[in-house]
């Protein structure tokens, strides 16, 4: 396969992701298939080809190499750059961290090859450069970065020059996406990452997207054998995206596309209203494909809700909470519960959990469940009835549900999402950069779409409504329906005309 950029908002299919341990097993298998050192030569040549294409006019090149095989890839690339710059009068600086007597066989070969080729080595990075290649750590990072490597990472993070990182940006945990350097990770339009042999999960979640920039992939001509480890996770792809097909069946009616019920939008005793959250979720459900959407707003018993029609979307059908809980359609709808629910939602959760076979729990509903072991038991019991429960926490809400800190969640997003799925027998959508989707018995997905424009109030309510519509209108597995909605939600932000502009939740809704 040739080197290709991963255009994350239009992936043509789900892609397998392998953690460090699995990647090393696949690498060992690939090395056994090829002549000695051939795989490292392929990797180094791939790094050179892409870096030369990204910075074809570079005259000052810095290649920062570590003491492992990642550094060996950089040293092979350095041989090619040395030949190129000698011919054009440019300058190459190679910095290397390692002990020659403790190198893996491939890295030792690369070091000797670079020395034999006359590649110039330096103890310090150059004062300026047009191109930098980060081959310091790769997947070898297993603790926080210290010493000279930390100083080099600081230079790489602070430059405006083109930077190509080899496999995984130095300072990033390849498995979790946790940033493990004291240096601040800064976004840059000039940063690229070439993942080799396998795609690793870290660059796609937590700090991974910011650290990695544009991600490229080269499988180095090696296909994982049938005996290879199973993927750690999958990168959500286009097959998990609504196709936008027209409703061509003339026999269809509004009931053909499923119904959604939104329960939320509370008004508390002080008059503070969160009705907007429920309205955003309801509007999103309609625009995302649901045939009918009911909305029940919450208010204290002595203060009935005043809103009975949405002037922007009068198609929404308002029902009192008491009426909805007794309605014959309750067992057929997808219930979306919690958007703007406030403290009032907790007392309504027991009947909702007991009567709604398909349920999306968001925001304040999650906080109420986190605080009540009996509600947690009720959530788990739903799975024994074959019912579908979807939890959509952000990191702080996930932390409350798991009894951890938000920092702990972010340090291991895949593992925490899987733990939450198992503990509550539910589909989990752990929101954030590289949203993680997990479910009991399903391989986890990392969603590649979306960007910082979604970091504004109300976009999570729209996602909850879209998930509800996808569950209601698509005749497929619940996990796939949820994945489709998450992919599409992020794709709308990726398609925003100018990523530097601000996008409100209403803007997102309009684009839907």
ZIQUIQUI-V998143 format. One record per backbone hydrogen bond with DSSP energy under -0.5 kcal/mol. NH is the residue of the N-H (numbers start at 1). CO is the residue of the C=O. Records with the same first field share a line. If there is no record, write none. Layout:
# ZIQUIQUI-V998143
NH: CO  CO
This chain:
# ZIQUIQUI-V998143
4: 217
6: 215
7: 5
8: 6
10: 7
11: 8
15: 235
17: 233
18: 199
23: 19
24: 20
25: 21
26: 22
27: 23
28: 24
29: 25
30: 26
31: 27
32: 28
33: 29
34: 30  31
38: 35
41: 37
42: 38
43: 39
44: 40
45: 41
46: 42
47: 43
48: 44
49: 45
50: 46
51: 47
52: 48
53: 49
54: 50
55: 51
56: 53
58: 55
61: 91
62: 131
63: 93
64: 62  133
65: 63  95
66: 135
72: 68
73: 69
74: 70
75: 71
76: 72
77: 73
78: 74
79: 75
80: 76
81: 77
82: 78
83: 79
84: 80
85: 81
86: 82
87: 83
88: 84
89: 85
90: 85
91: 59
93: 61
94: 120
95: 63  93
96: 122
97: 65
98: 96
100: 98
102: 99
103: 100
108: 104
109: 105
110: 106
111: 107
112: 108
113: 109
114: 110
115: 111
116: 112
117: 113
118: 115
119: 114
122: 94
130: 60
131: 60
132: 162
133: 62
134: 132  164
135: 64  133
138: 168
140: 137
141: 138
145: 180
149: 146
150: 147
151: 147
152: 148
153: 149
154: 150
155: 151
156: 152
157: 153
158: 154
159: 155
162: 130
163: 190
164: 132
165: 163  192
166: 134
167: 165  194
168: 166
172: 169
173: 178
174: 172
177: 173
180: 171  178
186: 184
191: 188
192: 163
193: 214
194: 165
195: 193  216
197: 218
198: 196
199: 16
202: 174
204: 201
205: 202
206: 433
207: 177
208: 205
211: 207
212: 208
213: 209
214: 191
216: 193
217: 4
218: 195
222: 219
223: 221
228: 225
232: 17
233: 17
234: 444
235: 15
236: 234  446
238: 11
240: 237
241: 238
248: 246
250: 248
252: 249
256: 253
257: 254
258: 255
260: 292
261: 334
262: 294
263: 261  336
264: 262  296
265: 339
266: 340
267: 298
268: 272
271: 268
274: 266
277: 274
278: 274
279: 275
280: 276
281: 277
282: 278
283: 279
284: 280
285: 281
286: 282
287: 283
288: 284
289: 286
290: 285
291: 258
292: 258
294: 260
295: 317
296: 262
298: 264  265
300: 267
303: 300
311: 309
316: 313
317: 293
318: 316
319: 295
324: 320
325: 321
326: 322  323
327: 323  324
330: 327
331: 328
332: 329
333: 329
334: 259
335: 333  358
336: 261
337: 335  360
338: 263
340: 338
341: 338
344: 341
345: 341  342
346: 343
348: 345
349: 345  346
350: 346
352: 348
353: 349
354: 350
355: 351  352
356: 352
357: 355
358: 333
359: 388
360: 335
361: 359  390
362: 337  360
364: 338
365: 362
366: 363
367: 363
368: 364
369: 365
370: 366
371: 367
372: 369
375: 372
376: 372
377: 373
378: 374
379: 375
380: 376
381: 377
382: 378  379
383: 379  380
384: 380  381
385: 381  382
386: 383
387: 382
388: 357
390: 359
391: 427
392: 361
398: 394
399: 395
400: 396
401: 397
402: 398
403: 399
404: 399
409: 405
410: 406
411: 407
412: 408  409
413: 410
416: 412
417: 413
418: 414
419: 415
420: 416
421: 417
422: 418
423: 419
424: 420
425: 421
426: 421
427: 389
428: 438
429: 391
430: 428  436
431: 393  429
435: 432
436: 430
437: 445
438: 428
439: 442
442: 439
445: 437
446: 234
447: 435
450: 490
454: 451
455: 452
456: 454
459: 456
462: 458
463: 459
464: 460
465: 461
466: 462
467: 463
468: 464
469: 465
470: 466
471: 467
472: 468
473: 469
474: 470
476: 474
481: 477
482: 478
483: 479
484: 480
485: 481
486: 482
487: 483
488: 484
489: 485
490: 486
491: 487
492: 488
493: 489
494: 490
495: 491
496: 493
501: 498
505: 457
508: 504
509: 505
510: 506
511: 507
512: 508
